[in-house]
């Protein structure tokens, strides 16, 4: 239920103090006390900020390692990736600050999630986005919480990983090549099949308020271009075999085992929408076109 976003713990209801997302023990305790927003397993809702703590705590209790340490030792270092969950101080000067997206045009279209955020501060959508201990807001110095050294150092798996496009593509590369790369095996083929398969899908994600599809740990292709109230930035169009995830604002990483291809895109100026904006989607589209794929009537990329 955690891996496919059906746990019901999509946000924290109680107001979080400043810096809460940087305190692992505090967040775990808050999650333990949080009543699910729906009966677990009955509905789906994107666990935007809570996911990393839930998965990371499972990892810690099984392995005895923190999320950042486990990722570094089991994934990043063996694959030689410049990819961090918990950035060392020595690398801080290499980080490009995130530039928030421009506000929506007055009178322009807003998808259902944005409508809920702007019109109802008590909605699950607003709680998830803004009850983050200042992470999504500027401080007195005008610096957004996500651009601070504390945010970069924290092992916040949902939102805090720091890398570049090469690192994203490199992380997914073994998953696009049968589960291993350069003699480093991340997963076996049975696990890879589970990563690729749809585990939960709904015409109404309880957070995004649009159709969403998830495998175990990843997002799957979804075409919302004909869905009422969805905007042009609310789809995520891949092949049916691919799996990956978008970052807030438009970054994108995925693996396509059928195409033997991994993809990474990172930017620091955020875009609009809850899916792949035009800038992000166009790069994925161009990659599939270069491999001889065509777009089918259902909105997925197919070979030939």
C-alpha positions in Angstrom: 0.0 0.0 0.0 2.9 2.4 0.6 4.6 1.6 -2.7 1.5 2.1 -4.8 0.2 5.1 -3.0 -2.9 3.5 -1.5 -1.9 3.8 2.2 -4.1 6.8 2.9 -1.3 8.6 4.6 -0.9 11.3 1.9 -0.1 14.2 4.3 0.2 15.2 7.9 -2.9 16.8 9.4 -1.3 18.4 12.5 0.6 21.7 11.8 4.3 20.9 11.3 6.9 23.2 13.0 9.6 24.9 11.0 12.2 22.5 9.7 10.0 19.4 10.4 11.0 17.7 7.1 14.6 17.8 8.1 14.0 15.9 11.3 13.7 12.2 10.5 12.6 11.0 13.9 10.0 13.7 14.2 8.5 12.9 10.8 8.4 9.1 11.5 6.6 9.8 14.8 4.1 12.2 13.0 3.4 9.5 10.4 2.9 6.9 13.2 0.2 9.1 14.7 -1.4 10.2 11.5 -4.9 8.8 10.8 -5.2 7.7 7.2 -7.3 10.0 5.0 -9.2 6.9 3.7 -9.3 3.2 4.5 -5.9 1.9 3.4 -6.1 0.0 0.1 -9.5 1.3 -0.9 -8.4 4.5 -2.8 -5.3 6.0 -4.3 -3.6 9.3 -3.5 -0.2 10.5 -4.4 2.0 10.6 -1.2 4.0 13.6 -2.3 5.9 14.3 0.9 5.3 11.3 3.1 6.4 8.6 0.7 10.1 9.0 1.3 9.8 8.8 5.1 7.6 5.7 5.0 9.8 3.8 2.5 13.0 5.1 4.2 11.9 4.0 7.6 11.1 0.5 6.3 14.6 0.4 4.9 16.1 1.6 8.2 14.3 -1.0 10.2 15.2 -3.8 7.9 18.8 -2.9 7.2 19.8 -0.6 10.1 20.9 2.0 7.6 19.4 5.4 6.9 17.8 6.0 3.6 20.7 8.2 2.3 23.3 5.7 3.5 21.5 2.8 1.9 21.1 4.6 -1.4 24.7 5.7 -1.4 26.1 2.3 -0.6 23.7 0.1 -2.6 23.0 2.3 -5.6 25.0 5.5 -6.1 28.5 4.4 -5.3 28.4 1.0 -7.1 27.1 2.7 -10.2 29.4 5.7 -9.9 26.5 8.2 -9.8 26.7 11.8 -8.7 23.4 11.4 -6.9 22.7 12.1 -3.2 19.9 11.7 -0.7 21.6 13.9 2.0 24.2 16.1 0.2 27.6 16.4 1.8 28.6 20.0 2.8 31.6 19.8 0.5 29.3 19.6 -2.5 27.0 22.4 -1.5 28.6 25.0 -3.9 27.6 22.8 -6.9 23.9 23.0 -6.3 21.8 25.2 -8.6 18.9 26.9 -6.7 15.4 25.9 -7.7 13.4 28.7 -9.3 9.7 28.4 -8.6 7.3 28.3 -11.5 5.6 31.5 -12.5 2.1 32.0 -11.1 -0.7 30.8 -13.4 -2.0 33.4 -15.8 -5.1 35.2 -14.4 -8.2 33.7 -15.8 -6.2 30.8 -17.3 -7.0 27.1 -16.8 -6.3 25.5 -13.5 -6.4 21.8 -13.0 -8.5 20.4 -10.2 -5.6 20.0 -7.8 -4.6 23.7 -8.2 -8.2 24.8 -7.8 -8.4 22.9 -4.5 -5.1 24.4 -3.3 -6.1 28.0 -4.1 -9.8 27.9 -3.0 -9.8 25.6 0.1 -6.9 25.8 2.6 -8.5 22.8 4.5 -8.3 20.5 1.5 -6.0 17.6 1.4 -4.3 19.1 -1.5 -3.5 22.4 0.3 -2.4 20.5 3.5 0.0 18.3 1.5 1.6 21.2 -0.3 1.8 23.8 2.5 2.0 21.9 5.8 5.6 21.1 5.2 7.4 23.1 8.0 8.3 25.9 5.6 9.8 23.7 2.9 7.6 25.1 0.2 7.6 28.8 1.5 10.2 31.6 1.5 11.8 32.5 4.8 12.4 35.9 6.2 15.5 36.1 4.0 13.3 35.3 0.9 15.0 31.9 0.4 12.6 29.1 -0.1 12.9 26.2 2.3 13.9 23.8 -0.4 16.9 25.9 -1.4 18.5 25.9 2.1 21.5 24.0 3.2 19.3 22.2 5.7 17.0 20.9 2.9 20.0 19.7 0.9 21.5 17.9 3.8 18.3 16.2 4.9 17.6 12.6 3.8 14.0 13.5 2.6 13.5 10.8 0.0 10.3 12.2 -1.4 11.6 15.6 -2.4 15.3 15.9 -1.3 17.4 13.9 -3.7 20.0 16.0 -5.6 21.5 15.0 -8.9 21.7 15.9 -12.5 20.2 14.4 -15.7 23.2 12.0 -16.0 22.7 10.8 -12.5 18.9 10.2 -13.1 19.5 8.3 -16.3 22.3 6.3 -14.6 20.1 5.3 -11.7 17.5 3.9 -14.2 20.0 2.4 -16.6 20.2 -1.0 -14.8 16.5 -1.2 -14.7 16.4 -0.7 -18.4 18.9 -3.5 -19.0 17.4 -6.5 -17.2 18.2 -5.2 -13.7 22.0 -4.9 -13.9 24.6 -2.7 -15.4 28.5 -3.0 -15.5 28.3 -6.1 -13.3 26.1 -4.3 -10.7 22.8 -6.0 -10.2 20.1 -3.9 -8.5 17.1 -6.2 -8.9 16.3 -9.6 -10.4 14.0 -10.0 -13.4 11.0 -11.0 -11.3 11.3 -7.7 -9.3 11.8 -5.8 -12.5 8.5 -7.2 -13.9 6.8 -6.0 -10.7 8.3 -2.5 -11.2 6.9 -2.4 -14.7 3.4 -3.7 -13.9 0.5 -1.5 -12.9 -0.3 -2.0 -9.3 -2.9 0.7 -8.7 -4.9 2.9 -11.0 -7.8 5.2 -10.6 -9.8 7.7 -12.6 -9.6 10.0 -9.6 -6.4 10.2 -7.6 -7.5 11.6 -4.2 -4.7 14.1 -4.2 -4.0 15.0 -7.8 -7.8 14.8 -8.6 -7.0 13.4 -12.1 -6.4 9.8 -13.4 -3.1 8.3 -12.1 -1.4 4.9 -12.5 1.3 3.5 -10.3 3.5 0.4 -10.3 5.3 -0.6 -7.1 7.4 2.5 -6.5 7.0 4.2 -9.8 4.5 6.1 -12.0 3.2 4.7 -15.2 2.2 6.4 -18.4 -1.1 8.3 -18.2 -2.7 10.4 -20.9 -5.1 13.1 -19.4 -5.3 15.3 -22.5 -9.0 14.5 -23.0 -9.9 14.5 -19.3 -12.3 17.4 -18.4 -10.5 20.2 -16.4 -7.0 18.8 -17.0 -4.5 21.1 -18.6 -1.8 20.4 -21.2 0.7 19.9 -18.4 -1.1 17.1 -16.6 -0.2 14.0 -18.5 2.9 11.7 -18.4 3.2 9.9 -21.7 5.7 7.0 -22.0 5.5 3.5 -23.5 3.4 1.0 -21.6 6.5 -0.9 -20.6 8.2 2.2 -19.1 8.2 3.3 -15.5 9.7 6.3 -13.7 8.6 9.5 -11.9 8.3 13.2 -12.5 9.7 15.7 -10.1 7.6 18.7 -9.1 8.1 21.3 -11.8 9.1 19.0 -14.6 12.2 16.9 -13.9 11.9 13.4 -15.2 13.6 10.0 -15.0 12.4 6.7 -16.2 13.4 3.3 -17.5 12.0 1.5 -20.5 13.1 -2.1 -20.4 11.5 -2.9 -23.8 13.5 -0.2 -25.5 16.7 -0.8 -23.4 16.6 2.9 -22.6 16.9 5.1 -19.6 16.1 8.8 -19.5 17.0 11.7 -17.3 16.1 15.3 -17.4 16.8 17.9 -14.7 16.2 21.6 -14.6 16.2 24.3 -11.9 13.4 26.5 -13.3 10.1 24.8 -12.5 7.2 24.6 -14.8 3.4 24.4 -14.4 1.2 21.4 -14.0 1.1 18.1 -12.1 2.4 16.1 -15.0 5.0 16.5 -17.7 4.9 20.1 -19.0 5.5 20.8 -22.6 9.3 21.2 -22.1 9.6 17.9 -20.3 7.2 15.9 -22.5 8.8 17.2 -25.7 12.2 15.7 -24.7 10.7 12.3 -23.9 8.7 12.4 -27.2 11.9 13.2 -29.2 13.7 10.3 -27.5 11.0 7.9 -28.4 10.8 9.2 -32.0 14.5 8.8 -32.4 14.1 5.1 -31.5 11.5 4.5 -34.1 8.4 4.7 -31.8 5.0 6.1 -32.8 2.2 7.4 -30.7 -0.9 5.3 -30.6 -4.6 6.3 -30.1 -4.4 5.5 -26.4 -1.6 8.0 -25.8 1.3 5.6 -25.4 4.4 5.2 -27.4 4.7 2.0 -29.3 7.5 0.4 -31.4 7.1 0.7 -35.2 
